[in-house]
Amino acid sequence: MTIAYTAVFAVFGLVFGSFYNVVGLRVPKKQSIAYPPSHCTTCDRRLTALDLVPVFSYLFLRGQCRTCGSKIHWVYPLMEAITALLFTAVFLKFGLTPELLVGLLFISLLVIITVSDIAYMLIPDKVLLPFAAVLLILRFVIPLDPWWDSLVGAAVGFSVLLLIAVLSKGGMGGGDIKLFLVIGLVLGTAGTLLTLFVASFIGTVVGIIILRIRKQGRKTPIPFGPSIALSAVLVYLWGEQWIDWYINSFL
């Protein structure tokens, strides 16, 4: 039965991942997520069912539009596959428990903001605020232990990132600040601080690699949202083990 459920969540992840690509690309541009229907951005041809099978259509079409041959961006199949993987991982971590709902919503938010930040270097409030409201309600229904840790984590996440933004004179975007408020709601205080540490490390490594590839100056802007999202996922799934290992090893 577990194998069957795992397959179901993987398929859900593929389908929702495709939808999250649309949300992440259209919402920052203030476009409808329903109209116009999915189409090639080069030749404007409306996509058919054959073009819209997550991941597999990209592979079958060899990453090209069937009509004009223009390249399909690699972000589409990548985020579909990642969403499927993460939906599966959250199910295997929490099973059919109430926390599974929190996990799926959290993953959904992180996938959407990753797409939007990669595409536009923007984490839109129209995505963040609805997720924040729903996750806040869920954290009262499905609380952390102690229950107030989610509120403290949200306050700490927001305050620390705001302080960094002030001290760095704009080096931290407003979307990143509000994203850490949501992360605090889900992960609590310790998880939020650990996410910030891991995100800083990942962001630094990614920044060095990208700057070397681009061979551009240090002022080249690099989105921090994907690093935050990856860190938050890692901490959400394995943070407790990391914290326990640290406490047992060094304290």
Secondary structure, DSSP 4 states (H G I P E B T S, - for coil): -HHHHHHHHHHHHHHHHHHHHHHHHHGGGT--SSSSPSB-TTT-PBP-GGG-STTHHHHHTTTB-TTT-PBPPTHHHHHHHHHHHHHHHHHHHH-SSHHHHHHHHHHHHHHHHHHHHHHHS---HHHHHHHHHHHHHHHHHS--SSTTHHHHHHHHHHHHHHHHHHHTTS-S-HHHHHHHHHHHHHHHHHHHHHHHHHHHHHHHHHHHHHHHHHT--TTS---SHHHHHHHHHHHHHHHHHHHHHHHHHH-
